[in-house]
C-alpha cells in the first residue's frame, strides 16, 4: 500500500488520476502445467512517477499535490 495519494488543486479531486510510472520489480512467476502465468510475491524495488493527470479536469504538473494518507483521510 502506498503511504501517499494525490489531490488536484484545480478541482479538489482525490479519487481519479492517470499516473505514468516506471517500476523495477522482483516477482515469483508460477506457471501452471497448462502454461498459465500467475505472478506471486511481487516486490517493488524502485518506482519513478513520471506524470500525474487529473481525470476530472485534466490538470497536471504543479496542480497535482502529493498528500500523506493520514492527512487525506482526516
N, C-alpha and C positions, 0 to 999 in steps of 0.2 A: 504494500500500500504506500502511496505517496504521502509525504508529510506536508505537502502544499497543494494548492489549487489555484485556478485563475479567476480573475474578476475583470470585467470590461468597465473601464472608467467612463466610456461614452454612453452606454445604455444600462449599466448595472447588472448585466448578465453574469450569473455564477455557474451555469449548467451546460452550455453548449459551445464548444470550441473545436476548431480544426487545428491539430497540433502536428507539425512535421518534426520528427526526431530521428536521430541515428543512434542505434544501440549496438553494443557489443555484449553478447550473452554467452553463458555456458549452459548447456542443456543435455539431459539424458534422452536420447532418441530410442524409443521402444517400437520396433516393427513387429506386427503380428505375422503369423505364418502366411497369411494371405497378402502381406506386403503393405498393410495399412499402417501409417505412422501415427504414433501418439507421443507428443513431446511432454516429458515429465521433468520435474525438478529444475525448472529454468531459473537461472540467477542472472540478474543484470549486472555486468561488470563495469560498464561505462554507458552513459547516456548524455547526448548533447541535443538540447531542444533548439531547433533551427528557426522555427517561426510558430506563432500562435495567432489565430484569427478568430474573431467573434462570429459565431454562426447567426446571431440575431441582426447585427448591424454592419458587419464586415470590417470593423475596426481592427487594427493590428499595431505592432510596434509599441510605442510609448503609451498607447491607450489600454494596453493589457497589463495588469499588475499581478504579481505572484503573491498569494495570500496564504499564510500558515493555516493549516487545517483547524487549529484551535480558534483562531480569530474568525474564520469563515463560518463556523458553527455557532458562534456567540451572537 
